[in-house]
Each structure stands twice: as structure tokens, then as C-alpha cells.
Amino acid sequence: MSAVLLVAGRSSRMGREKALLAGPDGRVWWQRQREVLARAGATEIFLSARPDQVWADDASGFDAVVRDAAPGCGPLAGIVAALERAAQPHLAVLAVDLPTMESAWFDALRVKCAPGVGAVGRRGGLFEPLATLYPREFLPLAREACGRGDFSLQRLLVDATGRGLLCVREITADDSAMFENRNEP
């Protein structure tokens, strides 16, 4: 599988660049998340960053830095840009602000994947779009949503699951700790 680490968010609630925050082990978040994707079996890993994130060009361990397909479109634009470059049939997407995510989550999703079909987690009726395995076949649907200015990943994933592009894996109580989203200090 290919993979992309999404770091292009503005981090406005955090007040500083989340990707550059240091974890308890001293590694910055982007380094930790890159390792999660590598342990999950990604054969190529992209870094999705804004043009003004100049540190991204020097971040080691990535095959390429990808810029949003359409600036201002949120994480969907980074997903589209990475799918356009992905060499593998599935793309693992991981947000930098899920710093407790483990590679085991992607292993669990991979079991549900098939040719042309990815997998997404869901809890409480809502999808977790930023820790998902997208099939390459998701790209036309994502481009279309981006083109019409509909950047809601929830709506897009409802559509994608209805079309059979994504299987759903319910997020269990044991899984929940991996989905701790950190947006504030």
C-alpha cells in the first residue's frame, strides 16, 4: 500500500504547528506518525503539507511532499493529491493529530480490503476518514466532490460505502484510545 501523512492543517486551536510538537519520547509527531505508516507496511509514504510549511521539504523518510490538489479544501485535497501519485492499489491516510494511532489499526483495516475496495472505521455513526485505507478507485469520487466544493468527508464516505468502495469496520472500545484527536494544548 501507499500512504500519506496529512500535516497541512492550520493548527489554529493548538496555537502552533502540531506536526512539530514533541511527544513523550522526544520524537516530533510527524516522525512518530511516519513510523506508524511504515510499520503498517506502506511501500511509499507521502507527506501532504502546505506550501508555507518549509520544514516539510527537509523531512526525512518520505518519498515525496504532495501539495493539496486545491488549496483551502481541507484534508480531502491532500487525499486527492496523494491518490493521484500513489503507485499501490490502496492508500493509507493518517492525520498527524492522531498521535496515539498504532499500525495495528491499519492491519485490521487491511483484512477488510479487496481489489477496488478499501476500509474505514466508524463509531457512533460517524466515520474516521483520517485513519482509513482508500482504494485508488475512490479518486474519481473524491475529485468530483472537490470540484463541486463539497469538502465534507462524512458525506463523501457515506456515498463511497454505498457504492461499495469502502467496507466499514466498527471501532471498538479497545480501539478508541487510538483515535484521540489532539487539537488544543
Sequence and secondary structure as in RCSB ss.txt:
>XXXX:A:sequence
MSAVLLVAGRSSRMGREKALLAGPDGRVWWQRQREVLARAGATEIFLSARPDQVWADDASGFDAVVRDAAPGCGP
LAGIVAALERAAQPHLAVLAVDLPTMESAWFDALRVKCAPGVGAVGRRGGLFEPLATLYPREFLPLAREACGRGD
FSLQRLLVDATGRGLLCVREITADDSAMFENRNEP
>XXXX:A:secstr
 EEEEE  S  TTTTS GGG B TTS BHHHHHHHHHHHTT SEEEEE  TT GGGGG TT SEEE  SSTTSTH
HHHHHHHHHH  SSEEEEEETT TT  HHHHHHHHHH BTTBEEEEEETTEEEEEEEEEEGGGHHHHHHHHHTT 
  HHHHHHHHHHTTSEEEEE  TTTGGGG      
